[in-house]
Amino acid sequence: MTALVVLHFPIHGLFMMDVQTTLVGKLLVAMPGMGDPRFEHSVVYISAHSEDGAMGLIVNKANAALDLKALLGHLDIPFGAATPEVAVHFGGPVEPSRGFLLHSADYIGDPDTLRIDERFAVTATVDAIKDLSRGLGPKTSLLALGYAGWAAGQLEAEIRANGWLICDAEFDLVFNPDNDAKWAAALTSIGVDPTLLSGQAGRA
């Protein structure tokens, strides 16, 4: 049974880096030659980044085993006509039973809601899912199971090794229901032609 639990990763403690160097609120776009099949063609929203490490949520890979109503059923949370259609995603390979709601900043569910900026926030509590099931949650959201995590210096090393490109997190791109279009759209947003991209491409 899939369980949605409160996030224990210290996301609030990761906001200690200078604003000019943090990647919080950015998108990572996987390069073809990065070498990790779990992240092939991934677009990752970075929700925390500091000298201690980073975490993010993959926003373009559907969870093939679950939809929202099935997940609510696993959690014994009732749903009905007010329950919105919200995509369930593979958020990353770390702790795949943990749930994260990436959502518009109009919803602040509880003190554990992490507001990234005026557009995005992340909540990792079951109460947020209960609100969502009743139609009382955020206007826009996606649900991710699991997350991507990096130890201190690991993400920076992967970027230097041309594993990732970085682009701004456009709201419509992140929440686009067409997951297959997100990788190419993210590359296009920074002037990279996806059809010309190879594993040997340089860092932008």
NUMI-824835 format. One record per residue (C-alpha): y, x, z. Coordinates in steps of 0.05 Angstrom, whole numbers, plus 5000, padded with zeros to 4 digits. Layout:
BEGIN
+-------+------+------+
! north ! east !   up !
+-------+------+------+
!     Y !    X !    Z !
...
+-------+------+------+
This chain:
BEGIN
+-------+------+------+
! north ! east !   up !
+-------+------+------+
!  5000 ! 5000 ! 5000 !
!  5069 ! 5026 ! 4982 !
!  5115 ! 5030 ! 5043 !
!  5191 ! 5031 ! 5041 !
!  5217 ! 5070 ! 5100 !
!  5282 ! 5097 ! 5127 !
!  5302 ! 5162 ! 5095 !
!  5295 ! 5221 ! 5143 !
!  5322 ! 5274 ! 5095 !
!  5389 ! 5296 ! 5125 !
!  5433 ! 5271 ! 5068 !
!  5497 ! 5265 ! 5109 !
!  5490 ! 5337 ! 5133 !
!  5490 ! 5363 ! 5062 !
!  5564 ! 5350 ! 5049 !
!  5589 ! 5418 ! 5073 !
!  5600 ! 5452 ! 5006 !
!  5668 ! 5463 ! 4973 !
!  5685 ! 5404 ! 4928 !
!  5693 ! 5451 ! 4869 !
!  5621 ! 5474 ! 4873 !
!  5582 ! 5414 ! 4895 !
!  5542 ! 5375 ! 4845 !
!  5543 ! 5310 ! 4885 !
!  5555 ! 5252 ! 4839 !
!  5535 ! 5291 ! 4776 !
!  5476 ! 5282 ! 4730 !
!  5426 ! 5337 ! 4715 !
!  5396 ! 5333 ! 4645 !
!  5329 ! 5368 ! 4636 !
!  5325 ! 5420 ! 4582 !
!  5263 ! 5418 ! 4538 !
!  5240 ! 5487 ! 4561 !
!  5247 ! 5478 ! 4636 !
!  5172 ! 5484 ! 4646 !
!  5158 ! 5428 ! 4696 !
!  5125 ! 5368 ! 4662 !
!  5145 ! 5322 ! 4720 !
!  5217 ! 5329 ! 4698 !
!  5208 ! 5326 ! 4623 !
!  5268 ! 5291 ! 4592 !
!  5292 ! 5272 ! 4661 !
!  5362 ! 5250 ! 4680 !
!  5374 ! 5261 ! 4755 !
!  5431 ! 5232 ! 4796 !
!  5450 ! 5283 ! 4850 !
!  5464 ! 5249 ! 4916 !
!  5467 ! 5310 ! 4961 !
!  5481 ! 5384 ! 4949 !
!  5502 ! 5441 ! 4994 !
!  5485 ! 5512 ! 5010 !
!  5424 ! 5484 ! 5046 !
!  5394 ! 5450 ! 4985 !
!  5399 ! 5388 ! 4942 !
!  5368 ! 5321 ! 4929 !
!  5372 ! 5271 ! 4873 !
!  5339 ! 5211 ! 4841 !
!  5310 ! 5208 ! 4771 !
!  5343 ! 5149 ! 4738 !
!  5306 ! 5144 ! 4671 !
!  5232 ! 5140 ! 4688 !
!  5204 ! 5072 ! 4704 !
!  5150 ! 5065 ! 4757 !
!  5092 ! 5042 ! 4715 !
!  5054 ! 5014 ! 4774 !
!  5106 ! 4969 ! 4806 !
!  5162 ! 4920 ! 4792 !
!  5210 ! 4894 ! 4845 !
!  5172 ! 4830 ! 4861 !
!  5106 ! 4867 ! 4868 !
!  5140 ! 4916 ! 4915 !
!  5170 ! 4859 ! 4956 !
!  5100 ! 4830 ! 4961 !
!  5073 ! 4896 ! 4988 !
!  5129 ! 4895 ! 5041 !
!  5118 ! 4822 ! 5059 !
!  5189 ! 4806 ! 5039 !
!  5198 ! 4737 ! 5008 !
!  5232 ! 4730 ! 4941 !
!  5256 ! 4672 ! 4899 !
!  5306 ! 4649 ! 4847 !
!  5362 ! 4690 ! 4879 !
!  5323 ! 4755 ! 4873 !
!  5355 ! 4796 ! 4817 !
!  5319 ! 4836 ! 4764 !
!  5322 ! 4907 ! 4790 !
!  5284 ! 4964 ! 4758 !
!  5236 ! 5005 ! 4800 !
!  5237 ! 5079 ! 4782 !
!  5198 ! 5142 ! 4795 !
!  5253 ! 5177 ! 4834 !
!  5219 ! 5244 ! 4839 !
!  5155 ! 5278 ! 4863 !
!  5176 ! 5287 ! 4936 !
!  5151 ! 5234 ! 4985 !
!  5135 ! 5181 ! 4933 !
!  5126 ! 5126 ! 4985 !
!  5199 ! 5130 ! 5007 !
!  5247 ! 5080 ! 4975 !
!  5319 ! 5093 ! 4955 !
!  5368 ! 5041 ! 4929 !
!  5420 ! 5073 ! 4883 !
!  5474 ! 5021 ! 4875 !
!  5546 ! 5002 ! 4862 !
!  5594 ! 5017 ! 4919 !
!  5612 ! 4944 ! 4930 !
!  5552 ! 4940 ! 4978 !
!  5553 ! 4975 ! 5045 !
!  5490 ! 4951 ! 5079 !
!  5493 ! 4989 ! 5144 !
!  5515 ! 5055 ! 5174 !
!  5460 ! 5090 ! 5136 !
!  5491 ! 5073 ! 5069 !
!  5516 ! 5137 ! 5038 !
!  5577 ! 5124 ! 4995 !
!  5581 ! 5178 ! 4942 !
!  5647 ! 5156 ! 4911 !
!  5684 ! 5093 ! 4890 !
!  5627 ! 5075 ! 4842 !
!  5561 ! 5097 ! 4872 !
!  5525 ! 5092 ! 4938 !
!  5454 ! 5103 ! 4964 !
!  5418 ! 5063 ! 5017 !
!  5349 ! 5079 ! 5042 !
!  5331 ! 5024 ! 5090 !
!  5287 ! 4963 ! 5085 !
!  5346 ! 4919 ! 5105 !
!  5379 ! 4934 ! 5039 !
!  5316 ! 4911 ! 5002 !
!  5316 ! 4847 ! 5043 !
!  5388 ! 4834 ! 5024 !
!  5370 ! 4848 ! 4952 !
!  5313 ! 4798 ! 4954 !
!  5361 ! 4744 ! 4979 !
!  5413 ! 4758 ! 4926 !
!  5460 ! 4789 ! 4978 !
!  5454 ! 4861 ! 4956 !
!  5497 ! 4902 ! 4909 !
!  5520 ! 4876 ! 4842 !
!  5485 ! 4933 ! 4806 !
!  5427 ! 4975 ! 4830 !
!  5363 ! 5011 ! 4815 !
!  5306 ! 5024 ! 4862 !
!  5272 ! 5092 ! 4864 !
!  5208 ! 5112 ! 4899 !
!  5207 ! 5185 ! 4916 !
!  5261 ! 5237 ! 4903 !
!  5274 ! 5305 ! 4874 !
!  5289 ! 5359 ! 4925 !
!  5310 ! 5432 ! 4921 !
!  5311 ! 5485 ! 4975 !
!  5372 ! 5529 ! 4987 !
!  5391 ! 5564 ! 4922 !
!  5333 ! 5534 ! 4882 !
!  5374 ! 5486 ! 4840 !
!  5426 ! 5538 ! 4825 !
!  5371 ! 5586 ! 4801 !
!  5342 ! 5532 ! 4756 !
!  5410 ! 5519 ! 4725 !
!  5421 ! 5593 ! 4713 !
!  5352 ! 5596 ! 4680 !
!  5374 ! 5541 ! 4631 !
!  5330 ! 5488 ! 4663 !
!  5386 ! 5437 ! 4669 !
!  5451 ! 5417 ! 4637 !
!  5504 ! 5381 ! 4679 !
!  5545 ! 5321 ! 4660 !
!  5587 ! 5267 ! 4692 !
!  5552 ! 5206 ! 4719 !
!  5577 ! 5149 ! 4676 !
!  5563 ! 5083 ! 4711 !
!  5537 ! 5048 ! 4649 !
!  5492 ! 5106 ! 4632 !
!  5460 ! 5110 ! 4701 !
!  5446 ! 5035 ! 4704 !
!  5429 ! 5025 ! 4631 !
!  5364 ! 4984 ! 4630 !
!  5342 ! 5024 ! 4569 !
!  5311 ! 5085 ! 4604 !
!  5290 ! 5116 ! 4538 !
!  5362 ! 5122 ! 4515 !
!  5391 ! 5156 ! 4577 !
!  5369 ! 5228 ! 4563 !
!  5400 ! 5229 ! 4494 !
!  5462 ! 5192 ! 4518 !
!  5474 ! 5242 ! 4574 !
!  5469 ! 5300 ! 4525 !
!  5515 ! 5266 ! 4476 !
!  5567 ! 5256 ! 4531 !
!  5575 ! 5332 ! 4536 !
!  5575 ! 5344 ! 4461 !
!  5502 ! 5365 ! 4454 !
!  5462 ! 5338 ! 4396 !
!  5393 ! 5320 ! 4424 !
!  5360 ! 5329 ! 4356 !
!  5382 ! 5402 ! 4353 !
!  5365 ! 5419 ! 4425 !
!  5308 ! 5468 ! 4435 !
!  5277 ! 5503 ! 4494 !
!  5316 ! 5565 ! 4475 !
!  5384 ! 5531 ! 4478 !
!  5438 ! 5564 ! 4518 !
!  5471 ! 5538 ! 4579 !
!  5531 ! 5492 ! 4568 !
+-------+------+------+
